[in-house]
Amino acid sequence: MPRETTIECMEISYDKIVDALNVSLRAGVVAKTLEIVPEILVDVDKKGNTLNIEIIGASEKIGKKNFGKVTVGKHSLALPMVA
């Protein structure tokens, strides 16, 4: 069953219990979830637009040294933790 996401801007969150990083790019109804490579999932709408990206096992894939902050342009932000 399609589910609707409701975000107004890009959101990045990290669930430390399951070690999953989620990047929500835009609002929309998820028509399909694609597993791009093992443990990297992309939600798309019916037109194929990317809505969300989820990385399971994120700290291992990204590297614990690089984990915990997001850099956008010249600005660094702490990565929000859930759980």
N, C-alpha and C positions, 0 to 999 in steps of 0.2 A: 504494500500500500504506500503510495507517495506520501512523504511528510514535508511540511513546510518549515523553512528556517526563516526567522525574522531578525535580521541584523540590518543596521543602517550604515555601518562601515566595517572594514576588516577587523576581525577579532582573532587574537591568538591566545590559546590557553593550553595548559599542561596538566594532565592528571597523573600525579606521581604514584598513585596506587597501581595503575595499569601501565604506567610509563608510556602514555600516549600524548602526542602533540597534535592539536587540532587548529587548523587555520581556516576560519570562515571568511570567505571572500565577498559574498553578496547574498542577499535574501533571495529566496525562491523555493519552488517545490522540487524536492529530490525525486527524479524519475528513475535513476539508476545509480548504483554504487559500483565502481570499477576497481578491481585490484590491479594496479599498474605493475607492481612487483610484489613479492610476498611482504605483507604487513604495511603496505602503503596503499591507502584507499582514497579514491576521488569520487565525490558525489557530483552528479551532473543533472541539469534540468532536461526537459524534453527536447530542447534545441541544442543540447550538448555543451552548454555553458558550465564551467566549473563553479560550484558553489562552496564546497568544503574539501580540504585535504587533511587526512588523518595519517599520522605516522605512529605505528605501534612499535614499541621498543626504541623510542626516540633517543634516549640518552646514549644508547649504544651506537645508533646510526649516525648521530650528529657528533658524538664525542662529549664526554662529561666535561672536558676542559672548555668547550665552546658552548656549553649549555647554561641556561639561566639568564641570558640577556638577549635582546633583539636589537639590532642596529638598523636604523632607518635613516638613510642619508648620513649626516654627521651626529645624529642623536642616538644614544643607547638607552634602552628601557629594560627594566627587570621583567622577566617572563612571569606572567601570572600563574600561580600554582593552584590546583584544585585538589581537595581532599585533605 
